[in-house]
Structure formats: C-alpha cells, structure tokens
Amino acid sequence: MDESNYLAPEHLRQLEAWATAWYDEAIKADYIGASYHLDTVTVGRLRDYFKAGLSPAEAAQACFGGKH
C-alpha cells in the first residue's frame, strides 16, 4: 500500500465535506454544470489541493479558473 495516498477515516470525512463544498463553489462560479463528472486527473488534483490546505473556493479557481 502506498502510504502517501492514505487518509485516516477522520480526514476522509473532512475530504468528503470539502469536496462537496468544492463542487458547490465550482457550480456557483459557473465553472461546471450539475452533471459534471470527475476524471482521475482532477481527483488527484483535488486530493493535493485538500492536503495543501486550499479552501474549496480556491481549489475550484485552481481547477477551472484558467479555463474560463
């Protein structure tokens, strides 16, 4: 098992809440639509943004801001 990708259960719950807030922020900013589906590259980026301490709004900007 790759320990660098392991999240303790309490951090996993925090990540789930953070990801939901990220999704809401991305929709609110019109970066994505409600039917948006994550790809594996974006999942990896989100995990890294979460670990780096970005807010959901900052992560939405980092993911999509340059594309819009």
MOPAC internal coordinates of N, CA, C and O (Angstrom, degrees):
PM7 1SCF
backbone

  N    0.0000 0     0.00 0     0.00 0    0    0    0
  C    1.4542 1     0.00 0     0.00 0    1    0    0
  C    1.5251 1   109.35 1     0.00 0    2    1    0
  O    1.2310 1   120.20 1   -43.69 1    3    2    1
  N    1.3009 1   117.22 1   136.31 1    3    2    1
  C    1.4583 1   122.71 1   178.44 1    5    3    2
  C    1.5232 1   108.79 1   -82.44 1    6    5    3
  O    1.2310 1   120.60 1   -74.60 1    7    6    5
  N    1.3144 1   116.45 1   105.40 1    7    6    5
  C    1.4668 1   121.73 1  -176.15 1    9    7    6
  C    1.5299 1   112.65 1   -63.26 1   10    9    7
  O    1.2310 1   119.58 1   155.16 1   11   10    9
  N    1.3433 1   118.42 1   -24.84 1   11   10    9
  C    1.4607 1   119.99 1  -177.97 1   13   11   10
  C    1.5238 1   112.34 1   -68.34 1   14   13   11
  O    1.2310 1   119.99 1   160.93 1   15   14   13
  N    1.3295 1   117.62 1   -19.07 1   15   14   13
  C    1.4620 1   121.53 1   179.70 1   17   15   14
  C    1.5235 1   112.63 1  -101.70 1   18   17   15
  O    1.2310 1   119.85 1  -178.24 1   19   18   17
  N    1.3279 1   117.89 1     1.76 1   19   18   17
  C    1.4556 1   121.90 1  -177.77 1   21   19   18
  C    1.5255 1   110.54 1   -78.43 1   22   21   19
  O    1.2310 1   120.85 1   -44.50 1   23   22   21
  N    1.3275 1   115.98 1   135.50 1   23   22   21
  C    1.4650 1   121.95 1   172.34 1   25   23   22
  C    1.5182 1   108.21 1  -122.58 1   26   25   23
  O    1.2310 1   120.63 1   -49.29 1   27   26   25
  N    1.3154 1   116.41 1   130.71 1   27   26   25
  C    1.4603 1   121.07 1   175.48 1   29   27   26
  C    1.5275 1   108.59 1   -63.49 1   30   29   27
  O    1.2310 1   119.87 1   -25.75 1   31   30   29
  N    1.3326 1   117.85 1   154.25 1   31   30   29
  C    1.4751 1   120.42 1  -177.63 1   33   31   30
  C    1.5252 1   114.21 1   -52.25 1   34   33   31
  O    1.2310 1   119.55 1   138.91 1   35   34   33
  N    1.3297 1   118.47 1   -41.09 1   35   34   33
  C    1.4659 1   119.51 1  -179.66 1   37   35   34
  C    1.5351 1   111.29 1   -66.90 1   38   37   35
  O    1.2310 1   120.32 1   145.65 1   39   38   37
  N    1.3296 1   116.99 1   -34.35 1   39   38   37
  C    1.4628 1   120.12 1   176.95 1   41   39   38
  C    1.5238 1   111.11 1   -72.79 1   42   41   39
  O    1.2310 1   120.74 1   147.80 1   43   42   41
  N    1.3188 1   116.19 1   -32.20 1   43   42   41
  C    1.4618 1   119.80 1   176.91 1   45   43   42
  C    1.5249 1   110.23 1   -63.71 1   46   45   43
  O    1.2310 1   120.09 1   137.62 1   47   46   45
  N    1.3221 1   117.43 1   -42.38 1   47   46   45
  C    1.4742 1   120.84 1   176.92 1   49   47   46
  C    1.5287 1   110.77 1   -63.10 1   50   49   47
  O    1.2310 1   120.61 1   139.24 1   51   50   49
  N    1.3282 1   116.43 1   -40.76 1   51   50   49
  C    1.4668 1   120.14 1   177.21 1   53   51   50
  C    1.5267 1   110.57 1   -63.82 1   54   53   51
  O    1.2310 1   120.62 1   138.69 1   55   54   53
  N    1.3294 1   116.43 1   -41.31 1   55   54   53
  C    1.4602 1   120.66 1   178.67 1   57   55   54
  C    1.5209 1   111.13 1   -63.76 1   58   57   55
  O    1.2310 1   120.05 1   139.21 1   59   58   57
  N    1.3198 1   117.51 1   -40.79 1   59   58   57
  C    1.4681 1   120.81 1   178.33 1   61   59   58
  C    1.5252 1   111.15 1   -61.86 1   62   61   59
  O    1.2310 1   120.15 1   135.75 1   63   62   61
  N    1.3269 1   117.31 1   -44.25 1   63   62   61
  C    1.4701 1   121.06 1   178.30 1   65   63   62
  C    1.5253 1   110.22 1   -65.82 1   66   65   63
  O    1.2310 1   120.42 1   138.57 1   67   66   65
  N    1.3163 1   116.81 1   -41.43 1   67   66   65
  C    1.4561 1   121.97 1   179.47 1   69   67   66
  C    1.5286 1   110.20 1   -63.68 1   70   69   67
  O    1.2310 1   120.29 1   136.64 1   71   70   69
  N    1.3355 1   117.04 1   -43.36 1   71   70   69
  C    1.4667 1   121.03 1  -179.75 1   73   71   70
  C    1.5284 1   111.21 1   -64.58 1   74   73   71
  O    1.2310 1   120.16 1   142.65 1   75   74   73
  N    1.3181 1   117.29 1   -37.35 1   75   74   73
  C    1.4667 1   120.58 1   176.02 1   77   75   74
  C    1.5266 1   110.01 1   -63.50 1   78   77   75
  O    1.2310 1   120.52 1   136.94 1   79   78   77
  N    1.3215 1   116.62 1   -43.06 1   79   78   77
  C    1.4671 1   120.64 1   177.76 1   81   79   78
  C    1.5289 1   110.45 1   -65.59 1   82   81   79
  O    1.2310 1   119.95 1   141.59 1   83   82   81
  N    1.3407 1   117.69 1   -38.41 1   83   82   81
  C    1.4688 1   121.63 1   176.45 1   85   83   82
  C    1.5274 1   110.34 1   -59.65 1   86   85   83
  O    1.2310 1   120.53 1   133.55 1   87   86   85
  N    1.3203 1   116.59 1   -46.45 1   87   86   85
  C    1.4694 1   122.17 1   179.17 1   89   87   86
  C    1.5290 1   110.06 1   -59.19 1   90   89   87
  O    1.2310 1   120.43 1   133.22 1   91   90   89
  N    1.3206 1   116.78 1   -46.78 1   91   90   89
  C    1.4667 1   121.22 1   178.82 1   93   91   90
  C    1.5303 1   111.31 1   -60.87 1   94   93   91
  O    1.2310 1   120.38 1   137.62 1   95   94   93
  N    1.3225 1   116.88 1   -42.38 1   95   94   93
  C    1.4686 1   121.15 1   179.12 1   97   95   94
  C    1.5262 1   110.92 1   -65.48 1   98   97   95
  O    1.2310 1   120.22 1   139.15 1   99   98   97
  N    1.3263 1   117.18 1   -40.85 1   99   98   97
  C    1.4675 1   120.82 1  -179.88 1  101   99   98
  C    1.5243 1   111.18 1   -65.30 1  102  101   99
  O    1.2310 1   120.35 1   141.98 1  103  102  101
  N    1.3264 1   116.93 1   -38.02 1  103  102  101
  C    1.4667 1   120.41 1   176.73 1  105  103  102
  C    1.5279 1   109.97 1   -68.26 1  106  105  103
  O    1.2310 1   120.64 1   134.43 1  107  106  105
  N    1.3254 1   116.39 1   -45.57 1  107  106  105
  C    1.4666 1   120.98 1  -178.71 1  109  107  106
  C    1.5298 1   111.34 1   -58.99 1  110  109  107
  O    1.2310 1   120.26 1   144.73 1  111  110  109
  N    1.3275 1   117.10 1   -35.27 1  111  110  109
  C    1.4663 1   121.84 1  -179.87 1  113  111  110
  C    1.5336 1   112.22 1   -84.99 1  114  113  111
  O    1.2310 1   120.50 1  -177.12 1  115  114  113
  N    1.3288 1   116.64 1     2.88 1  115  114  113
  C    1.4701 1   122.67 1  -178.16 1  117  115  114
  C    1.5250 1   113.18 1    61.46 1  118  117  115
  O    1.2310 1   120.32 1  -150.83 1  119  118  117
  N    1.3397 1   116.99 1    29.17 1  119  118  117
  C    1.4536 1   120.49 1   174.46 1  121  119  118
  C    1.5240 1   110.89 1   -78.51 1  122  121  119
  O    1.2310 1   120.80 1   146.74 1  123  122  121
  N    1.3345 1   116.08 1   -33.26 1  123  122  121
  C    1.4616 1   121.62 1  -177.76 1  125  123  122
  C    1.5229 1   109.22 1  -138.54 1  126  125  123
  O    1.2310 1   121.26 1   -14.40 1  127  126  125
  N    1.3187 1   115.20 1   165.60 1  127  126  125
  C    1.4539 1   121.24 1   173.69 1  129  127  126
  C    1.5171 1   110.04 1  -102.70 1  130  129  127
  O    1.2310 1   120.73 1    -9.64 1  131  130  129
  N    1.3074 1   116.21 1   170.36 1  131  130  129
  C    1.4647 1   121.66 1  -177.01 1  133  131  130
  C    1.5240 1   112.55 1   -61.77 1  134  133  131
  O    1.2310 1   119.83 1   156.85 1  135  134  133
  N    1.3186 1   117.92 1   -23.15 1  135  134  133
  C    1.4658 1   120.70 1  -178.32 1  137  135  134
  C    1.5277 1   112.82 1   -91.37 1  138  137  135
  O    1.2310 1   119.82 1  -170.16 1  139  138  137
  N    1.3331 1   117.95 1     9.84 1  139  138  137
  C    1.4642 1   122.50 1  -178.60 1  141  139  138
  C    1.5248 1   110.70 1   -58.79 1  142  141  139
  O    1.2310 1   120.91 1   -42.55 1  143  142  141
  N    1.3366 1   115.86 1   137.45 1  143  142  141
  C    1.4663 1   122.08 1   176.22 1  145  143  142
  C    1.5246 1   108.60 1  -120.65 1  146  145  143
  O    1.2310 1   120.85 1   -50.08 1  147  146  145
  N    1.3151 1   115.98 1   129.92 1  147  146  145
  C    1.4612 1   121.64 1   178.96 1  149  147  146
  C    1.5162 1   111.04 1   -67.66 1  150  149  147
  O    1.2310 1   120.99 1   -34.48 1  151  150  149
  N    1.3368 1   115.71 1   145.52 1  151  150  149
  C    1.4576 1   120.54 1   168.98 1  153  151  150
  C    1.5296 1   107.81 1  -106.82 1  154  153  151
  O    1.2310 1   120.26 1    -9.62 1  155  154  153
  N    1.3130 1   117.10 1   170.38 1  155  154  153
  C    1.4667 1   120.19 1  -174.54 1  157  155  154
  C    1.5255 1   112.30 1   -65.85 1  158  157  155
  O    1.2310 1   119.88 1   147.70 1  159  158  157
  N    1.3168 1   117.83 1   -32.30 1  159  158  157
  C    1.4662 1   120.31 1   178.56 1  161  159  158
  C    1.5279 1   110.23 1   -64.51 1  162  161  159
  O    1.2310 1   120.47 1   134.76 1  163  162  161
  N    1.3234 1   116.72 1   -45.24 1  163  162  161
  C    1.4653 1   120.61 1  -179.69 1  165  163  162
  C    1.5231 1   111.05 1   -66.79 1  166  165  163
  O    1.2310 1   119.93 1   142.60 1  167  166  165
  N    1.3169 1   117.74 1   -37.40 1  167  166  165
  C    1.4668 1   120.76 1   176.54 1  169  167  166
  C    1.5248 1   109.85 1   -58.40 1  170  169  167
  O    1.2310 1   120.17 1   134.92 1  171  170  169
  N    1.3196 1   117.27 1   -45.08 1  171  170  169
  C    1.4601 1   120.90 1   178.07 1  173  171  170
  C    1.5187 1   112.40 1   -62.34 1  174  173  171
  O    1.2310 1   120.79 1   138.22 1  175  174  173
  N    1.3216 1   116.09 1   -41.78 1  175  174  173
  C    1.4701 1   119.91 1   177.80 1  177  175  174
  C    1.5206 1   110.85 1   -62.55 1  178  177  175
  O    1.2310 1   120.83 1   135.50 1  179  178  177
  N    1.3187 1   116.01 1   -44.50 1  179  178  177
  C    1.4671 1   119.39 1  -179.44 1  181  179  178
  C    1.5192 1   111.30 1   -61.35 1  182  181  179
  O    1.2310 1   120.55 1   137.41 1  183  182  181
  N    1.3160 1   116.55 1   -42.59 1  183  182  181
  C    1.4684 1   120.01 1   178.13 1  185  183  182
  C    1.5282 1   109.87 1   -59.10 1  186  185  183
  O    1.2310 1   120.69 1   136.62 1  187  186  185
  N    1.3338 1   116.28 1   -43.38 1  187  186  185
  C    1.4631 1   120.27 1   179.66 1  189  187  186
  C    1.5243 1   111.84 1   -67.08 1  190  189  187
  O    1.2310 1   119.93 1   139.54 1  191  190  189
  N    1.3286 1   117.74 1   -40.46 1  191  190  189
  C    1.4645 1   121.12 1   177.85 1  193  191  190
  C    1.5250 1   110.57 1   -63.05 1  194  193  191
  O    1.2310 1   120.68 1   138.88 1  195  194  193
  N    1.3279 1   116.30 1   -41.12 1  195  194  193
  C    1.4645 1   121.15 1   178.14 1  197  195  194
  C    1.5286 1   110.20 1   -62.10 1  198  197  195
  O    1.2310 1   120.78 1   131.87 1  199  198  197
  N    1.3279 1   116.11 1   -48.13 1  199  198  197
  C    1.4669 1   120.31 1  -179.41 1  201  199  198
  C    1.5272 1   111.62 1   -63.31 1  202  201  199
  O    1.2310 1   120.43 1   149.03 1  203  202  201
  N    1.3394 1   116.78 1   -30.97 1  203  202  201
  C    1.4634 1   121.08 1  -179.79 1  205  203  202
  C    1.5237 1   112.65 1   -79.67 1  206  205  203
  O    1.2310 1   120.30 1   169.65 1  207  206  205
  N    1.3364 1   117.04 1   -10.35 1  207  206  205
  C    1.4555 1   120.70 1   176.58 1  209  207  206
  C    1.5189 1   115.44 1    91.20 1  210  209  207
  O    1.2310 1   119.90 1  -165.72 1  211  210  209
  N    1.3463 1   117.79 1    14.28 1  211  210  209
  C    1.4604 1   119.25 1   176.61 1  213  211  210
  C    1.5160 1   110.03 1   -67.35 1  214  213  211
  O    1.2310 1   121.00 1   -32.71 1  215  214  213
  N    1.3139 1   115.70 1   147.29 1  215  214  213
  C    1.4625 1   119.98 1   173.24 1  217  215  214
  C    1.5251 1   107.83 1   -74.41 1  218  217  215
  O    1.2310 1   119.81 1   -17.99 1  219  218  217
  N    1.3280 1   117.98 1   162.01 1  219  218  217
  C    1.4644 1   119.56 1   176.60 1  221  219  218
  C    1.5339 1   112.61 1   -56.95 1  222  221  219
  O    1.2310 1   119.86 1   140.69 1  223  222  221
  N    1.3248 1   117.88 1   -39.31 1  223  222  221
  C    1.4671 1   120.71 1   178.80 1  225  223  222
  C    1.5299 1   111.05 1   -65.82 1  226  225  223
  O    1.2310 1   120.40 1   138.43 1  227  226  225
  N    1.3236 1   116.83 1   -41.57 1  227  226  225
  C    1.4671 1   120.38 1   177.54 1  229  227  226
  C    1.5233 1   111.09 1   -63.54 1  230  229  227
  O    1.2310 1   120.59 1   140.51 1  231  230  229
  N    1.3265 1   116.48 1   -39.49 1  231  230  229
  C    1.4619 1   120.52 1   179.40 1  233  231  230
  C    1.5256 1   111.34 1   -67.96 1  234  233  231
  O    1.2310 1   119.90 1   141.81 1  235  234  233
  N    1.3191 1   117.80 1   -38.19 1  235  234  233
  C    1.4668 1   120.72 1   176.61 1  237  235  234
  C    1.5228 1   109.71 1   -62.41 1  238  237  235
  O    1.2310 1   120.44 1   136.37 1  239  238  237
  N    1.3241 1   116.76 1   -43.63 1  239  238  237
  C    1.4677 1   121.14 1   177.33 1  241  239  238
  C    1.5275 1   110.29 1   -61.96 1  242  241  239
  O    1.2310 1   120.15 1   136.05 1  243  242  241
  N    1.3251 1   117.33 1   -43.95 1  243  242  241
  C    1.4603 1   120.98 1  -179.35 1  245  243  242
  C    1.5299 1   111.44 1   -64.40 1  246  245  243
  O    1.2310 1   120.40 1   141.61 1  247  246  245
  N    1.3237 1   116.84 1   -38.39 1  247  246  245
  C    1.4691 1   121.02 1  -179.48 1  249  247  246
  C    1.5198 1   112.62 1   -71.21 1  250  249  247
  O    1.2310 1   120.58 1   135.79 1  251  250  249
  N    1.3096 1   116.49 1   -44.21 1  251  250  249
  C    1.4575 1   119.93 1  -166.85 1  253  251  250
  C    1.5215 1   115.39 1  -122.77 1  254  253  251
  O    1.2310 1   119.45 1   163.31 1  255  254  253
  N    1.3165 1   118.65 1   -16.69 1  255  254  253
  C    1.4572 1   121.33 1  -172.36 1  257  255  254
  C    1.5147 1   114.56 1   -57.33 1  258  257  255
  O    1.2310 1   120.14 1   139.91 1  259  258  257
  N    1.3162 1   117.34 1   -40.09 1  259  258  257
  C    1.4558 1   120.76 1  -179.82 1  261  259  258
  C    1.5126 1   113.93 1   -72.21 1  262  261  259
  O    1.2310 1   120.35 1   164.92 1  263  262  261
  N    1.3187 1   116.93 1   -15.08 1  263  262  261
  C    1.4616 1   122.07 1  -178.03 1  265  263  262
  C    1.5183 1   112.08 1   -91.80 1  266  265  263
  O    1.2310 1   120.46 1   170.06 1  267  266  265
  N    1.3453 1   116.73 1    -9.94 1  267  266  265
  C    1.4732 1   119.92 1  -175.08 1  269  267  266
  C    1.5008 1   111.09 1  -118.65 1  270  269  267
  O    1.2310 1   120.10 1   180.00 1  271  270  269

